[in-house]
Each structure stands twice: as C-alpha cells, then as structure tokens.
Amino acid sequence: MPATVPVEALLKRTFVDFHQMEEFAKDPLVIERAEGLYYWDVEGRRYFDAIGGIFVAVLGHRHPRVIEALHRQLDRLTFAPPLHAISDVALEFIDKLSSITPGRLNYIKPFSGGSEAVECALKFVRQYWKQSGHPAKYKVVSRYFGYHGGTFGAMAASGTGSRKSKFEPHMAGFLKVPPPTWYRDRFSSWEECNRFAALAFEDVIVNEDPETVAAVILEPIGNTGGIITPTEEYFRLIREICNRHNVLLIFDEVITGFGRTGNMFAAGTFGVTPDLMAVGKGISSGTVPLAAMAAREDMGEAFLGRPEDQVQFMHGHTYAGNPFACAAGIAVIEEIQRHRLWENAERLGSHLRARLETLKRHGVVREVRGKGVLLGVELTGTKIGTALKRTARANGLIMRCDPGWFAVCPAINSTIADMDELFDLIERSLVQAIETTG
C-alpha cells in the first residue's frame, strides 16, 4: 500500500462508520480493489461481497458499461455550477429516472447521497404545505428501527436508538410508531399483527391533529431492524390513512430501489405508490455518489411563481445533479432495463431464500425474510450473530451482521452458481459461529 505513514497511525486520524477504532485497528480491513462480486484487501485476500458494499453495487463492482459511461463523461464535463445552470446529462438522467419511477413521481432532483435525498424530501414537504394552504403541517411520522440517514433531519426521522441519542436534542416534529415485528408474538398471525401496526400511524396522526402532520416516511423493507418485511396490506392501509387525513407518503427506497426486490422499486413489489421517494445507493452501482428525490409532478407547481414571490424551493447542494455521477446513473438504469434484471433478482432471491431456509436445521435460525435478493435471517440469540461477524470475515465473506440477524443483498446480475457459492460461505461461517459459542 503506497502510504508514507503506517496503517496503525493513520487509523488514529480517522474513523470507520459506527466502529470503535481502538478495536478495528487490531485487525483492520483495508480494501485495495474490487471486481464483480469480490473485494481484495491490501494483503491480496479475496472477499465475496454479499451486501453490495453497503447496498450500492447493484451491478457488482466496476461494471464495464458503467465504467465506459464514466470515461466518456470525463472527456466532456465533470461539474456544472448548480447556482447558475444544469447540465445536459443531468436533464437526461432526470428523464431516464422519471421513466421508471412509479405513478406520477416525475418531479426529480438529483443529489449525492441518500441522506441528502431524504433531507430534501423532508424539507420539500414542509415548504410544499406552507405554499399549498396548509402552513401548520410540519410533523413527520416514521418507525422505530427505521434508518433514514446521518444528517440532522434524516436522523430525527430515524428510530435507531444509540445511533441518534448521542446527538440529542433532535429537531422537533418527528414522531415514531413501532414496526410490526414488535407485536408479532402477541397476535395469531403476521397479517393481523401488520394490520395493528399500520393503524398505529392513524392513531398518531389523529391525536396529533391531521392539520399539523405533513408526512409519513418509511422504508418498504426496514434494514436496520433486520430486513423487516411487512405485508402488502400493511402498505395499502397506510396509503389509505394518508389519503384520509391529507398526509403525504414518502418511501425511503435508498436500499430497496433499482431491481433488488423483484421490481424496479419496492413500491411495485408491495403495490402501493407513494407521493415522494428518496432513492440512492444502487443508482450508480457504487461508482460515484448519486441519489435523488422524486415527487409527484403536480407538487412541483407549488414552487412556480414570480421571483418576488419567493416560492422557489429553498434548498441546494454543491454536488446535486453532478454530471459525472448522472452519467453513471443513466448507464445503471439502462443496464437494468436492457436485461430486465429485476426478474433475475426475483429468480436469484427465490433460489437463495430456499437455501437459507435450510439453515433452520442448525437450530439457531428463527426466520428468513425479505424480497428478491434483499434477504435477512433472524437468529435465536445474540451471541451467534456476534460470532458470525468474525467467522464470516475469516471465510472471506462480507455481509451485514448484527447480534440478532444477518442480511445479504448480492448484485442483481449474479448467477445461480454465485448464490450457491454465497450460501456455502454463509453456512460454513454459521456452523463455525455456533461452535465458537458452545
């Protein structure tokens, strides 16, 4: 590794997300390169990337079509001044993204990360209501266990306990309801549990006064809570509740978007169209930071007027709509469309899920859940998950491991053989984790 300072010393000058650096530095993972489904560290060791980095490499790493698009754009334009102009490639990206978004979600603003896209959506709905005859609507209802980003607005909407408590007090006007998994053991069926959890949104909206509630925001599949996968009826009920009380519905599809759940977006998987979406991560397959907010096209009309009216959206970011990133986004969308890769994700996910179900024979798996290739396995105890994080890495496997569950989300252009390789690595690591915990 070409560094003038030893790795140990450099690690003391930075941090790896959510890691205690004193512990991380004892055995650091330093990545040097990636290709397809694999990473290689600076020691030359190969790792199967079962989670797409952090849900970004939807087409795997260094996909040739995306790399080619970036090379072409390098020779044309890599930055356009957002205070003065918009690039031709950004407009092309907006057109391309709006061709695949559900319903009328054709009002689009590109950004450089999921937190930015969520932050934009939250600010957008507040200003929208102020300019649409409902200035008191500002509150946002979300779920415990939900994760919507690291900026202050997105963090206030999140329900992630210790991840956010260190930064309190948070912004006012953010309310939470429990996810359906909290209640599942109290009901006779998962369906009944989901009905109860969905109605909790209405309880909050009604008791807060609907004229003060601007939006509901949720991830269609909740990652941080362990790939929480509600029923289709759950989303239909929430959609009806929002309609009934004039509340906007925001889907955070930063993780679930771009083919992973068996449809281009999870909105299609669950059969419900939101009023706004935040998308990111897989949108550029991990090559260049890119995200976007998509809203109903008619909502944009609230931001049109004379300059002196000051109704334009008072929001912006330096790298919003970056032309280099937009070129990658166009290539990713075209590649997914060309090969109908959401269908491949459904086929791969069905195969992998069936194999993951067989892990129950080891006596430590409670449930397998998810959609498409976005799959989670709930464990029966926290010791196994903690040990699994160590054994997986030892076996050359990178996946999301929490004490009580683990998750995978491989590239949607993978093969059945890739899924079998992945499963073998998972099972080997799980068996070793069981052995080390007694």
C-alpha positions in Angstrom: 0.0 0.0 0.0 1.6 3.3 -1.1 1.5 5.2 2.3 4.2 7.2 4.0 2.7 6.6 7.4 1.9 3.1 8.9 -1.7 2.0 8.7 -2.0 1.9 12.5 -1.0 5.5 12.8 -3.3 6.6 10.0 -6.3 4.8 11.6 -5.9 7.0 14.6 -6.6 10.0 12.4 -9.9 8.9 11.1 -12.9 6.6 11.8 -14.7 3.8 10.1 -18.5 4.2 10.3 -20.0 3.1 13.6 -16.8 1.2 14.6 -14.8 1.6 17.8 -11.5 2.4 16.2 -9.4 1.0 19.0 -10.9 -2.4 18.3 -11.0 -2.0 14.5 -7.3 -1.1 14.4 -6.4 -4.5 16.0 -7.3 -6.3 12.7 -8.2 -3.6 10.1 -9.8 -4.5 6.8 -8.2 -2.3 4.2 -9.6 -2.8 0.7 -7.4 -2.3 -2.3 -9.6 -3.2 -5.3 -12.9 -4.8 -6.4 -14.3 -6.6 -9.4 -17.7 -8.1 -9.9 -18.8 -9.8 -6.7 -15.4 -9.6 -5.0 -13.1 -7.3 -3.0 -9.4 -7.8 -2.4 -7.6 -6.3 0.6 -4.1 -4.9 0.7 -2.8 -8.4 1.6 -4.3 -9.9 -1.6 -7.1 -11.8 0.2 -10.4 -12.1 -1.7 -13.8 -11.5 -0.1 -17.2 -12.3 -1.5 -19.3 -9.1 -1.3 -22.7 -10.4 -0.2 -24.1 -6.9 0.6 -23.0 -4.9 -2.4 -20.6 -2.8 -0.3 -23.5 -1.2 1.7 -26.3 -2.0 -0.8 -24.6 0.1 -3.5 -23.1 -2.3 -6.0 -26.4 -3.4 -7.6 -24.5 -4.5 -10.8 -21.4 -5.6 -8.9 -18.2 -3.6 -8.8 -16.6 -1.9 -11.9 -19.4 -2.9 -14.3 -17.9 -2.3 -17.8 -20.9 -0.4 -19.1 -20.9 2.0 -16.2 -17.1 2.4 -16.3 -17.3 3.2 -20.0 -20.0 5.8 -19.4 -17.8 7.5 -16.8 -14.8 7.5 -19.2 -16.9 9.2 -21.9 -18.2 11.8 -19.4 -14.7 12.6 -18.2 -13.9 13.9 -21.6 -16.9 16.2 -21.7 -17.9 17.7 -18.3 -17.5 16.7 -14.6 -19.1 19.6 -12.9 -21.8 22.2 -13.7 -22.5 25.2 -11.4 -25.8 24.4 -9.6 -26.4 28.1 -8.7 -26.3 29.1 -12.4 -27.0 26.1 -14.6 -27.9 22.5 -15.1 -26.0 20.1 -17.3 -27.4 18.3 -20.3 -26.5 14.9 -18.8 -28.4 15.8 -15.6 -31.5 16.5 -17.6 -31.0 13.2 -19.4 -30.7 11.5 -16.0 -33.9 13.1 -14.8 -35.7 11.9 -17.9 -34.3 8.4 -17.5 -35.2 8.1 -13.8 -38.7 9.5 -14.4 -39.3 6.8 -17.0 -39.1 4.1 -14.3 -40.5 5.8 -11.2 -44.0 4.7 -10.2 -47.1 6.7 -10.8 -46.6 10.4 -11.4 -43.3 10.7 -9.5 -41.7 12.7 -12.2 -40.5 15.8 -10.3 -36.9 14.9 -9.7 -33.8 16.4 -8.1 -30.5 14.5 -8.1 -28.2 14.6 -5.1 -25.0 12.9 -4.0 -26.3 10.6 -1.2 -29.3 9.0 0.4 -29.2 11.3 3.4 -29.4 14.3 1.1 -32.3 12.8 -0.8 -34.2 12.2 2.4 -33.4 15.6 3.8 -34.6 17.1 0.6 -37.9 15.2 0.8 -38.5 16.3 4.4 -37.8 20.0 3.5 -39.8 19.7 0.3 -43.0 18.6 2.1 -42.7 21.3 4.7 -42.4 24.1 2.1 -45.0 22.4 -0.1 -47.6 22.6 2.6 -46.7 26.2 3.5 -47.4 27.1 -0.1 -50.4 24.9 -0.5 -52.8 26.4 2.0 -51.8 24.2 5.0 -48.9 26.1 6.7 -49.4 24.2 10.0 -48.4 20.8 8.5 -44.9 20.1 9.6 -44.8 16.9 11.6 -43.4 13.6 10.2 -44.3 10.2 11.4 -41.9 7.3 11.0 -40.9 4.0 12.6 -38.7 2.8 15.4 -35.8 0.8 13.9 -36.1 2.9 10.7 -32.9 4.4 9.4 -33.1 7.4 7.0 -29.6 8.9 7.1 -27.0 10.7 9.0 -28.0 14.4 8.5 -30.0 16.0 11.3 -33.4 15.9 9.6 -32.9 12.3 8.3 -31.6 11.3 11.7 -34.6 12.9 13.5 -36.8 10.8 11.3 -34.8 7.7 12.1 -35.6 5.4 15.1 -32.2 3.9 15.7 -31.6 4.4 19.5 -27.9 4.8 20.3 -27.1 5.9 16.8 -29.0 9.1 17.3 -29.2 9.6 21.1 -25.6 10.9 21.2 -26.7 13.9 19.1 -29.8 14.9 21.0 -31.7 17.1 21.2 -33.1 16.5 17.8 -35.4 18.6 15.6 -38.9 19.0 16.8 -41.9 17.5 15.0 -40.7 13.9 14.4 -42.9 11.1 15.8 -42.5 7.4 15.9 -44.6 4.2 15.8 -43.3 0.7 16.3 -42.6 -1.7 13.4 -44.8 -4.8 13.0 -42.1 -7.1 14.3 -42.6 -5.6 17.8 -46.1 -7.2 18.0 -45.8 -10.4 16.1 -45.8 -12.7 19.2 -49.0 -11.1 20.5 -51.1 -11.9 17.5 -52.3 -15.1 16.0 -50.9 -14.2 12.5 -48.4 -12.0 10.9 -51.2 -10.4 8.8 -53.2 -9.5 11.9 -50.0 -8.1 13.5 -49.4 -5.9 10.5 -52.9 -4.5 10.5 -52.5 -3.4 14.1 -49.1 -1.8 13.3 -50.4 0.0 10.3 -53.3 1.5 12.3 -50.8 2.9 14.8 -50.0 5.6 12.1 -53.6 6.7 12.2 -53.6 6.9 16.0 -50.7 9.2 15.9 -52.0 11.4 13.1 -55.4 11.8 14.6 -54.2 12.5 18.1 -51.6 15.0 16.9 -54.2 16.7 14.7 -54.0 15.9 11.0 -53.7 19.6 10.2 -50.2 19.5 11.8 -49.0 16.3 10.2 -47.1 16.7 6.9 -45.9 13.2 6.0 -45.3 9.6 6.9 -41.8 8.3 5.9 -40.8 4.6 5.9 -38.6 2.1 4.3 -40.6 -0.5 2.4 -38.2 -3.1 3.9 -36.5 -2.0 7.1 -32.9 -2.7 7.0 -31.7 -1.7 10.5 -34.4 -3.7 12.2 -33.3 -6.9 10.5 -34.9 -6.7 7.0 -38.4 -6.1 8.4 -40.8 -7.1 5.6 -44.4 -6.0 6.1 -47.4 -7.4 4.2 -48.8 -5.7 1.1 -52.0 -5.0 3.1 -49.8 -3.0 5.6 -48.8 -0.6 2.9 -52.3 -0.3 1.5 -53.7 0.6 4.9 -51.0 3.3 5.4 -51.8 4.6 1.9 -55.5 4.8 2.8 -54.7 6.5 6.2 -52.5 9.1 4.5 -55.2 9.8 1.9 -57.9 10.1 4.5 -56.0 12.7 6.5 -54.3 14.6 3.7 -50.8 13.4 4.7 -48.1 12.8 2.2 -46.5 9.3 2.0 -42.7 9.1 1.5 -40.9 5.9 0.6 -37.2 5.8 1.5 -36.1 3.4 -1.3 -32.4 4.2 -0.9 -31.8 0.5 -0.2 -34.8 -1.2 -1.8 -34.6 0.6 -5.2 -33.3 -0.5 -8.6 -34.4 -4.1 -9.0 -33.4 -5.7 -5.8 -36.9 -6.7 -4.5 -38.1 -8.2 -7.8 -39.4 -4.9 -9.2 -37.6 -1.7 -10.2 -38.8 -0.3 -6.8 -40.3 -1.8 -3.7 -43.4 0.4 -4.4 -44.1 -2.0 -7.2 -43.3 -5.1 -5.1 -45.9 -4.0 -2.5 -48.4 -2.5 -4.9 -48.5 1.0 -3.4 -47.4 4.3 -4.9 -46.1 7.0 -2.5 -46.2 10.7 -3.0 -42.4 11.0 -2.8 -39.4 8.7 -2.9 -35.8 9.0 -1.9 -33.5 6.8 -3.9 -29.8 6.3 -3.9 -27.1 3.7 -3.3 -27.6 1.2 -6.2 -28.5 4.1 -8.5 -24.8 4.3 -9.6 -23.7 0.8 -8.6 -21.2 2.3 -6.2 -19.1 4.1 -8.7 -19.9 7.8 -8.0 -22.0 9.2 -5.1 -25.6 9.7 -6.5 -29.1 9.9 -5.2 -32.4 11.6 -6.0 -35.7 12.8 -4.6 -38.7 12.0 -6.8 -42.1 13.7 -6.1 -45.5 13.8 -7.8 -45.1 16.1 -10.8 -48.1 18.2 -9.7 -46.4 19.0 -6.4 -43.8 21.0 -8.3 -46.4 23.5 -9.3 -46.4 24.9 -5.7 -42.9 26.1 -6.3 -43.6 28.1 -9.5 -44.2 31.8 -9.5 -42.6 35.2 -9.9 -39.1 35.8 -8.4 -40.5 38.3 -5.9 -42.9 35.6 -4.6 -40.0 33.7 -3.2 -41.8 30.3 -3.6 -38.8 28.5 -5.3 -37.5 25.5 -3.3 -35.0 27.0 -0.9 -32.6 24.1 -0.9 -29.5 23.0 -2.7 -26.2 21.1 -2.6 -22.9 21.8 -4.4 -22.8 18.3 -6.0 -26.5 18.0 -6.6 -27.0 16.8 -10.2 -23.3 16.3 -10.7 -22.9 15.4 -14.4 -20.2 12.8 -13.8 -22.5 11.0 -11.3 -25.5 11.4 -13.6 -23.7 9.6 -16.4 -23.2 6.6 -14.1 -26.9 6.7 -13.1 -28.1 6.6 -16.7 -25.8 3.6 -17.5 -27.1 1.7 -14.5 -30.7 2.2 -15.3 -30.2 1.3 -19.0 -28.3 -1.9 -18.0 -31.1 -2.9 -15.6 -33.8 -2.2 -18.2 -31.9 -3.9 -21.1 -31.6 -7.2 -19.3 -34.8 -6.9 -17.1 -32.6 -7.6 -14.1 -35.4 -7.2 -11.6 -36.7 -10.5 -12.9 -33.2 -12.0 -12.4 -33.2 -10.7 -8.8 -36.5 -12.4 -8.2 -35.2 -15.7 -9.6 -31.9 -15.4 -7.6 -33.7 -14.5 -4.5 -36.1 -17.4 -4.7 -33.2 -19.8 -5.0 -31.1 -18.2 -2.3 -34.1 -17.9 0.1 -34.9 -21.6 -0.3 -31.3 -22.5 0.6 -31.2 -20.1 3.5 -34.4 -21.8 4.9 -32.3 -25.0 5.2 -30.2 -23.2 7.9 -33.0 -23.8 10.3 -31.7 -27.4 10.7 -28.8 -25.9 12.8 -31.3 -24.8 15.5 -30.3 -21.1 15.6 -32.5 -19.5 12.8 -35.9 -18.2 13.7 -37.0 -16.7 10.3 -35.8 -15.9 6.8 -37.4 -12.8 5.3 -37.1 -10.2 2.6 -37.9 -9.8 -1.1 -35.8 -10.6 -4.2 -32.1 -10.6 -3.3 -32.6 -8.4 -0.3 -32.8 -11.1 2.4 -32.4 -11.3 6.1 -32.0 -14.2 8.5 -33.2 -13.7 12.1 -31.2 -15.6 14.7 -32.4 -17.0 18.0 -29.7 -15.4 20.1 -27.3 -12.5 20.0 -24.1 -14.5 20.7 -24.3 -16.2 17.3 -24.6 -13.0 15.3 -21.6 -11.5 17.1 -19.5 -14.6 16.4 -20.8 -14.8 12.8 -19.3 -11.4 12.1 -15.9 -12.8 12.9 -16.2 -16.1 11.2 -17.7 -14.6 8.0 -14.7 -12.4 7.5 -12.4 -15.3 8.3 -14.1 -17.2 5.5 -13.7 -14.3 3.0 -17.4 -13.2 3.3 -18.6 -9.6 3.8 -22.3 -9.3 4.8 -24.4 -7.3 7.3 -24.1 -9.0 10.7 -26.0 -7.7 13.7 -26.1 -9.6 17.0 -29.6 -11.0 16.3 -29.7 -11.2 12.5 -27.7 -11.0 9.3 -28.5 -9.8 5.8 -27.4 -10.2 2.3 -28.1 -8.3 -0.9 -25.9 -9.6 -3.8 -25.7 -7.9 -7.2 -28.8 -8.4 -9.3 -26.8 -9.6 -12.3 -25.4 -12.5 -10.4 -25.9 -16.2 -11.3 -27.4 -19.2 -9.5 -23.9 -20.5 -9.2 -22.9 -17.3 -7.4 -25.8 -17.8 -5.0 -24.7 -21.3 -4.2 -21.2 -20.1 -3.5 -22.6 -17.4 -1.3 -24.8 -19.9 0.6 -21.9 -22.3 1.2 -19.8 -19.4 2.7 -22.8 -18.4 4.9 -23.4 -21.9 6.2 -19.7 -22.6 6.8 -19.4 -19.3 8.8 -22.6 -20.0 10.7 -21.5 -23.5 11.8 -18.2 -22.1 13.0 -20.0 -19.4 14.9 -22.2 -22.0 16.6 -19.1 -24.0 17.5 -17.3 -21.0 19.0 -20.3 -20.0 21.2 -20.7 -23.5 22.6 
